[in-house]
Amino acid sequence: MIAPFIHQDLFFQSNMRSNIANMKKRKIVSKVNVKRKEKSPALASWGDEDISSADDASVDSVPDDEEEEEESAESKRHRLAKRYLQDVYDGNDDDEDFTVSDKLKTERLISKGGYYSDLSKAFNSIDLTNCSSRDIKGFHSSITCLVISKDESTVFNGCKDNSVVKCDLETGAKTELKGRWAKSSQSRSNDGEVLSVAITSDGRYLASGGRDNVIRIYDQRMHYSEVNTLKGHRDAVTSLSFRNDSYALFSGSLDRCLKHWDLNEMAYIETMFGHQV
């Protein structure tokens, strides 16, 4: 009878020991949690609030920012478009037939180099009845080109008969600088046809070009005698021009190139290809 009581007593003691150990563990855990809450009071409210992740916050905020940016860019485009149209209208108040499409078309042609300006209106105010005139006759063939000196005292003419003629506008006197074609020559009459002439701002040099592919230079100090020839074009020289107040000469030819020459050295400088002149 004593053995069962001993067994029950031992079982009761082991249960008591395990319960005491569990209680001690709970106390330790609770103390640790209290210390953590004291160190970080914000942790105590975690269980009562819904916490959204950083990703959720960024996802919610990004579309709003992007939408605001899109709206600001769109409003900026509208503002610039309105300003441009207003400037277009303000610059054409006097033109009753003006349209925005005409303005845009003109700007496009200018950017591509295909716009032709109408300059005739600038001469409407000139009264030709009050202008003096002089008829200079006696040329053997049609005049193909001419240039007037800066002081407006002399005009130089290029002709189909290959001649270059200097004419005094005061007296009408003519001086032949380059002789005309003669039937006795072996070349054809149009081989040396003069197509372009140009003169420097100070009148020192005169240049002529024609179907013989040659540019001829005449010097005023030597009574416009021919002093040099510039060769290099492979076809007729159709245009000549000097830069203002310099001896830089530019020539255009049917060989579709422009050439730059320096008359200070009577030398070739460069060629610009790909032009139709």
TORKOL-4160 file (C-alpha; in steps of 0.2 Angstrom, whole numbers, padded with zeros to 4 digits, m for minus):
277
<pt num="1" X="0000" Y="0000" Z="0000"/>
<pt num="2" X="0015" Y="0012" Z="0003"/>
<pt num="3" X="0022" Y="0010" Z="m0015"/>
<pt num="4" X="0007" Y="0018" Z="m0024"/>
<pt num="5" X="0008" Y="0033" Z="m0013"/>
<pt num="6" X="0026" Y="0035" Z="m0016"/>
<pt num="7" X="0024" Y="0034" Z="m0035"/>
<pt num="8" X="0010" Y="0047" Z="m0035"/>
<pt num="9" X="0021" Y="0059" Z="m0024"/>
<pt num="10" X="0035" Y="0057" Z="m0036"/>
<pt num="11" X="0024" Y="0061" Z="m0051"/>
<pt num="12" X="0016" Y="0076" Z="m0042"/>
<pt num="13" X="0033" Y="0083" Z="m0038"/>
<pt num="14" X="0039" Y="0081" Z="m0056"/>
<pt num="15" X="0024" Y="0091" Z="m0062"/>
<pt num="16" X="0027" Y="0104" Z="m0050"/>
<pt num="17" X="0045" Y="0106" Z="m0055"/>
<pt num="18" X="0040" Y="0107" Z="m0074"/>
<pt num="19" X="0027" Y="0120" Z="m0070"/>
<pt num="20" X="0039" Y="0131" Z="m0060"/>
<pt num="21" X="0052" Y="0130" Z="m0074"/>
<pt num="22" X="0039" Y="0135" Z="m0087"/>
<pt num="23" X="0033" Y="0150" Z="m0076"/>
<pt num="24" X="0051" Y="0155" Z="m0074"/>
<pt num="25" X="0053" Y="0155" Z="m0093"/>
<pt num="26" X="0038" Y="0165" Z="m0096"/>
<pt num="27" X="0044" Y="0178" Z="m0083"/>
<pt num="28" X="0060" Y="0179" Z="m0092"/>
<pt num="29" X="0052" Y="0181" Z="m0109"/>
<pt num="30" X="0040" Y="0195" Z="m0103"/>
<pt num="31" X="0054" Y="0204" Z="m0095"/>
<pt num="32" X="0064" Y="0204" Z="m0111"/>
<pt num="33" X="0048" Y="0210" Z="m0121"/>
<pt num="34" X="0046" Y="0224" Z="m0108"/>
<pt num="35" X="0064" Y="0230" Z="m0110"/>
<pt num="36" X="0062" Y="0230" Z="m0129"/>
<pt num="37" X="0046" Y="0241" Z="m0128"/>
<pt num="38" X="0055" Y="0253" Z="m0116"/>
<pt num="39" X="0069" Y="0255" Z="m0129"/>
<pt num="40" X="0057" Y="0257" Z="m0144"/>
<pt num="41" X="0040" Y="0263" Z="m0139"/>
<pt num="42" X="0034" Y="0263" Z="m0157"/>
<pt num="43" X="0035" Y="0244" Z="m0157"/>
<pt num="44" X="0020" Y="0243" Z="m0144"/>
<pt num="45" X="0008" Y="0250" Z="m0157"/>
<pt num="46" X="0013" Y="0238" Z="m0171"/>
<pt num="47" X="0000" Y="0226" Z="m0166"/>
<pt num="48" X="m0014" Y="0239" Z="m0167"/>
<pt num="49" X="m0010" Y="0247" Z="m0183"/>
<pt num="50" X="m0010" Y="0241" Z="m0202"/>
<pt num="51" X="0008" Y="0244" Z="m0208"/>
<pt num="52" X="0010" Y="0246" Z="m0227"/>
<pt num="53" X="0027" Y="0241" Z="m0234"/>
<pt num="54" X="0039" Y="0253" Z="m0243"/>
<pt num="55" X="0035" Y="0245" Z="m0259"/>
<pt num="56" X="0017" Y="0249" Z="m0257"/>
<pt num="57" X="0020" Y="0267" Z="m0253"/>
<pt num="58" X="0031" Y="0269" Z="m0268"/>
<pt num="59" X="0019" Y="0261" Z="m0280"/>
<pt num="60" X="0005" Y="0273" Z="m0273"/>
<pt num="61" X="0016" Y="0288" Z="m0274"/>
<pt num="62" X="0025" Y="0286" Z="m0291"/>
<pt num="63" X="0009" Y="0287" Z="m0303"/>
<pt num="64" X="0004" Y="0303" Z="m0295"/>
<pt num="65" X="0021" Y="0311" Z="m0298"/>
<pt num="66" X="0022" Y="0304" Z="m0315"/>
<pt num="67" X="0004" Y="0311" Z="m0319"/>
<pt num="68" X="0009" Y="0328" Z="m0312"/>
<pt num="69" X="0025" Y="0328" Z="m0323"/>
<pt num="70" X="0015" Y="0323" Z="m0338"/>
<pt num="71" X="0002" Y="0337" Z="m0335"/>
<pt num="72" X="0016" Y="0350" Z="m0333"/>
<pt num="73" X="0024" Y="0345" Z="m0349"/>
<pt num="74" X="0008" Y="0345" Z="m0358"/>
<pt num="75" X="0003" Y="0362" Z="m0352"/>
<pt num="76" X="0021" Y="0368" Z="m0357"/>
<pt num="77" X="0018" Y="0362" Z="m0374"/>
<pt num="78" X="0001" Y="0371" Z="m0375"/>
<pt num="79" X="0009" Y="0387" Z="m0369"/>
<pt num="80" X="0023" Y="0387" Z="m0381"/>
<pt num="81" X="0011" Y="0383" Z="m0396"/>
<pt num="82" X="0000" Y="0397" Z="m0391"/>
<pt num="83" X="0015" Y="0409" Z="m0390"/>
<pt num="84" X="0022" Y="0403" Z="m0407"/>
<pt num="85" X="0005" Y="0406" Z="m0416"/>
<pt num="86" X="0003" Y="0423" Z="m0408"/>
<pt num="87" X="0020" Y="0428" Z="m0414"/>
<pt num="88" X="0016" Y="0422" Z="m0431"/>
<pt num="89" X="0000" Y="0432" Z="m0432"/>
<pt num="90" X="0008" Y="0448" Z="m0424"/>
<pt num="91" X="0021" Y="0447" Z="m0438"/>
<pt num="92" X="0008" Y="0447" Z="m0452"/>
<pt num="93" X="m0005" Y="0460" Z="m0446"/>
<pt num="94" X="m0004" Y="0469" Z="m0463"/>
<pt num="95" X="m0006" Y="0454" Z="m0474"/>
<pt num="96" X="m0025" Y="0450" Z="m0476"/>
<pt num="97" X="m0022" Y="0434" Z="m0485"/>
<pt num="98" X="m0010" Y="0427" Z="m0472"/>
<pt num="99" X="m0013" Y="0410" Z="m0466"/>
<pt num="100" X="m0003" Y="0399" Z="m0453"/>
<pt num="101" X="0000" Y="0386" Z="m0466"/>
<pt num="102" X="0008" Y="0398" Z="m0478"/>
<pt num="103" X="0020" Y="0403" Z="m0464"/>
<pt num="104" X="0025" Y="0385" Z="m0460"/>
<pt num="105" X="0027" Y="0381" Z="m0478"/>
<pt num="106" X="0039" Y="0397" Z="m0480"/>
<pt num="107" X="0049" Y="0391" Z="m0465"/>
<pt num="108" X="0051" Y="0374" Z="m0472"/>
<pt num="109" X="0057" Y="0380" Z="m0489"/>
<pt num="110" X="0069" Y="0392" Z="m0481"/>
<pt num="111" X="0077" Y="0378" Z="m0470"/>
<pt num="112" X="0079" Y="0367" Z="m0486"/>
<pt num="113" X="0086" Y="0381" Z="m0496"/>
<pt num="114" X="0071" Y="0381" Z="m0509"/>
<pt num="115" X="0063" Y="0397" Z="m0505"/>
<pt num="116" X="0062" Y="0411" Z="m0518"/>
<pt num="117" X="0060" Y="0429" Z="m0511"/>
<pt num="118" X="0049" Y="0441" Z="m0521"/>
<pt num="119" X="0060" Y="0457" Z="m0522"/>
<pt num="120" X="0050" Y="0466" Z="m0535"/>
<pt num="121" X="0040" Y="0475" Z="m0522"/>
<pt num="122" X="0055" Y="0484" Z="m0516"/>
<pt num="123" X="0057" Y="0493" Z="m0533"/>
<pt num="124" X="0039" Y="0499" Z="m0534"/>
<pt num="125" X="0043" Y="0515" Z="m0525"/>
<pt num="126" X="0057" Y="0519" Z="m0537"/>
<pt num="127" X="0052" Y="0533" Z="m0550"/>
<pt num="128" X="0061" Y="0529" Z="m0566"/>
<pt num="129" X="0055" Y="0545" Z="m0574"/>
<pt num="130" X="0067" Y="0555" Z="m0563"/>
<pt num="131" X="0082" Y="0543" Z="m0567"/>
<pt num="132" X="0095" Y="0548" Z="m0580"/>
<pt num="133" X="0099" Y="0535" Z="m0593"/>
<pt num="134" X="0112" Y="0533" Z="m0607"/>
<pt num="135" X="0111" Y="0522" Z="m0622"/>
<pt num="136" X="0128" Y="0514" Z="m0626"/>
<pt num="137" X="0127" Y="0506" Z="m0644"/>
<pt num="138" X="0140" Y="0499" Z="m0656"/>
<pt num="139" X="0142" Y="0481" Z="m0649"/>
<pt num="140" X="0145" Y="0468" Z="m0662"/>
<pt num="141" X="0136" Y="0454" Z="m0653"/>
<pt num="142" X="0123" Y="0452" Z="m0639"/>
<pt num="143" X="0128" Y="0456" Z="m0621"/>
<pt num="144" X="0128" Y="0441" Z="m0610"/>
<pt num="145" X="0133" Y="0449" Z="m0593"/>
<pt num="146" X="0139" Y="0465" Z="m0585"/>
<pt num="147" X="0145" Y="0473" Z="m0569"/>
<pt num="148" X="0146" Y="0491" Z="m0563"/>
<pt num="149" X="0161" Y="0498" Z="m0553"/>
<pt num="150" X="0157" Y="0503" Z="m0535"/>
<pt num="151" X="0159" Y="0522" Z="m0540"/>
<pt num="152" X="0146" Y="0519" Z="m0554"/>
<pt num="153" X="0157" Y="0527" Z="m0567"/>
<pt num="154" X="0161" Y="0512" Z="m0577"/>
<pt num="155" X="0152" Y="0496" Z="m0583"/>
<pt num="156" X="0161" Y="0481" Z="m0590"/>
<pt num="157" X="0151" Y="0470" Z="m0602"/>
<pt num="158" X="0154" Y="0452" Z="m0608"/>
<pt num="159" X="0148" Y="0447" Z="m0625"/>
<pt num="160" X="0143" Y="0432" Z="m0636"/>
<pt num="161" X="0157" Y="0436" Z="m0648"/>
<pt num="162" X="0170" Y="0432" Z="m0634"/>
<pt num="163" X="0174" Y="0450" Z="m0630"/>
<pt num="164" X="0175" Y="0460" Z="m0614"/>
<pt num="165" X="0171" Y="0478" Z="m0616"/>
<pt num="166" X="0174" Y="0493" Z="m0604"/>
<pt num="167" X="0161" Y="0507" Z="m0606"/>
<pt num="168" X="0163" Y="0525" Z="m0598"/>
<pt num="169" X="0145" Y="0529" Z="m0592"/>
<pt num="170" X="0149" Y="0548" Z="m0593"/>
<pt num="171" X="0156" Y="0549" Z="m0610"/>
<pt num="172" X="0150" Y="0532" Z="m0618"/>
<pt num="173" X="0167" Y="0528" Z="m0624"/>
<pt num="174" X="0171" Y="0510" Z="m0626"/>
<pt num="175" X="0188" Y="0500" Z="m0623"/>
<pt num="176" X="0190" Y="0482" Z="m0629"/>
<pt num="177" X="0199" Y="0473" Z="m0615"/>
<pt num="178" X="0197" Y="0455" Z="m0623"/>
<pt num="179" X="0196" Y="0454" Z="m0642"/>
<pt num="180" X="0181" Y="0447" Z="m0651"/>
<pt num="181" X="0181" Y="0431" Z="m0661"/>
<pt num="182" X="0188" Y="0432" Z="m0678"/>
<pt num="183" X="0183" Y="0421" Z="m0693"/>
<pt num="184" X="0201" Y="0418" Z="m0697"/>
<pt num="185" X="0204" Y="0409" Z="m0680"/>
<pt num="186" X="0202" Y="0390" Z="m0680"/>
<pt num="187" X="0191" Y="0390" Z="m0664"/>
<pt num="188" X="0172" Y="0390" Z="m0665"/>
<pt num="189" X="0163" Y="0407" Z="m0662"/>
<pt num="190" X="0156" Y="0401" Z="m0646"/>
<pt num="191" X="0171" Y="0393" Z="m0638"/>
<pt num="192" X="0176" Y="0409" Z="m0629"/>
<pt num="193" X="0159" Y="0416" Z="m0626"/>
<pt num="194" X="0159" Y="0426" Z="m0610"/>
<pt num="195" X="0146" Y="0422" Z="m0597"/>
<pt num="196" X="0151" Y="0431" Z="m0581"/>
<pt num="197" X="0161" Y="0446" Z="m0575"/>
<pt num="198" X="0165" Y="0453" Z="m0558"/>
<pt num="199" X="0175" Y="0467" Z="m0551"/>
<pt num="200" X="0183" Y="0470" Z="m0534"/>
<pt num="201" X="0176" Y="0483" Z="m0522"/>
<pt num="202" X="0192" Y="0495" Z="m0525"/>
<pt num="203" X="0191" Y="0492" Z="m0544"/>
<pt num="204" X="0208" Y="0485" Z="m0545"/>
<pt num="205" X="0204" Y="0468" Z="m0552"/>
<pt num="206" X="0191" Y="0462" Z="m0565"/>
<pt num="207" X="0188" Y="0444" Z="m0568"/>
<pt num="208" X="0179" Y="0436" Z="m0583"/>
<pt num="209" X="0173" Y="0418" Z="m0586"/>
<pt num="210" X="0166" Y="0409" Z="m0601"/>
<pt num="211" X="0164" Y="0393" Z="m0611"/>
<pt num="212" X="0182" Y="0390" Z="m0612"/>
<pt num="213" X="0182" Y="0385" Z="m0594"/>
<pt num="214" X="0195" Y="0398" Z="m0590"/>
<pt num="215" X="0194" Y="0413" Z="m0578"/>
<pt num="216" X="0204" Y="0428" Z="m0584"/>
<pt num="217" X="0210" Y="0442" Z="m0573"/>
<pt num="218" X="0213" Y="0460" Z="m0578"/>
<pt num="219" X="0222" Y="0473" Z="m0568"/>
<pt num="220" X="0216" Y="0491" Z="m0567"/>
<pt num="221" X="0234" Y="0497" Z="m0564"/>
<pt num="222" X="0239" Y="0491" Z="m0581"/>
<pt num="223" X="0224" Y="0498" Z="m0589"/>
<pt num="224" X="0214" Y="0482" Z="m0587"/>
<pt num="225" X="0226" Y="0472" Z="m0597"/>
<pt num="226" X="0225" Y="0453" Z="m0594"/>
<pt num="227" X="0238" Y="0448" Z="m0581"/>
<pt num="228" X="0233" Y="0430" Z="m0577"/>
<pt num="229" X="0222" Y="0415" Z="m0580"/>
<pt num="230" X="0215" Y="0403" Z="m0567"/>
<pt num="231" X="0211" Y="0386" Z="m0574"/>
<pt num="232" X="0203" Y="0371" Z="m0565"/>
<pt num="233" X="0185" Y="0370" Z="m0570"/>
<pt num="234" X="0180" Y="0356" Z="m0582"/>
<pt num="235" X="0165" Y="0366" Z="m0589"/>
<pt num="236" X="0159" Y="0383" Z="m0593"/>
<pt num="237" X="0162" Y="0396" Z="m0580"/>
<pt num="238" X="0144" Y="0403" Z="m0577"/>
<pt num="239" X="0146" Y="0415" Z="m0562"/>
<pt num="240" X="0159" Y="0425" Z="m0553"/>
<pt num="241" X="0159" Y="0435" Z="m0537"/>
<pt num="242" X="0171" Y="0444" Z="m0526"/>
<pt num="243" X="0170" Y="0445" Z="m0507"/>
<pt num="244" X="0167" Y="0463" Z="m0501"/>
<pt num="245" X="0183" Y="0473" Z="m0498"/>
<pt num="246" X="0194" Y="0458" Z="m0502"/>
<pt num="247" X="0202" Y="0449" Z="m0516"/>
<pt num="248" X="0194" Y="0432" Z="m0513"/>
<pt num="249" X="0185" Y="0426" Z="m0529"/>
<pt num="250" X="0172" Y="0413" Z="m0530"/>
<pt num="251" X="0168" Y="0405" Z="m0547"/>
<pt num="252" X="0153" Y="0393" Z="m0551"/>
<pt num="253" X="0153" Y="0382" Z="m0566"/>
<pt num="254" X="0143" Y="0369" Z="m0576"/>
<pt num="255" X="0154" Y="0356" Z="m0569"/>
<pt num="256" X="0143" Y="0358" Z="m0553"/>
<pt num="257" X="0157" Y="0364" Z="m0541"/>
<pt num="258" X="0162" Y="0381" Z="m0533"/>
<pt num="259" X="0180" Y="0386" Z="m0533"/>
<pt num="260" X="0188" Y="0398" Z="m0521"/>
<pt num="261" X="0203" Y="0408" Z="m0527"/>
<pt num="262" X="0214" Y="0421" Z="m0519"/>
<pt num="263" X="0220" Y="0435" Z="m0530"/>
<pt num="264" X="0233" Y="0441" Z="m0518"/>
<pt num="265" X="0243" Y="0426" Z="m0523"/>
<pt num="266" X="0234" Y="0422" Z="m0539"/>
<pt num="267" X="0231" Y="0405" Z="m0532"/>
<pt num="268" X="0218" Y="0391" Z="m0530"/>
<pt num="269" X="0211" Y="0389" Z="m0512"/>
<pt num="270" X="0198" Y="0375" Z="m0512"/>
<pt num="271" X="0183" Y="0367" Z="m0521"/>
<pt num="272" X="0166" Y="0364" Z="m0515"/>
<pt num="273" X="0157" Y="0350" Z="m0524"/>
<pt num="274" X="0139" Y="0345" Z="m0526"/>
<pt num="275" X="0132" Y="0362" Z="m0532"/>
<pt num="276" X="0121" Y="0365" Z="m0547"/>
<pt num="277" X="0125" Y="0382" Z="m0553"/>
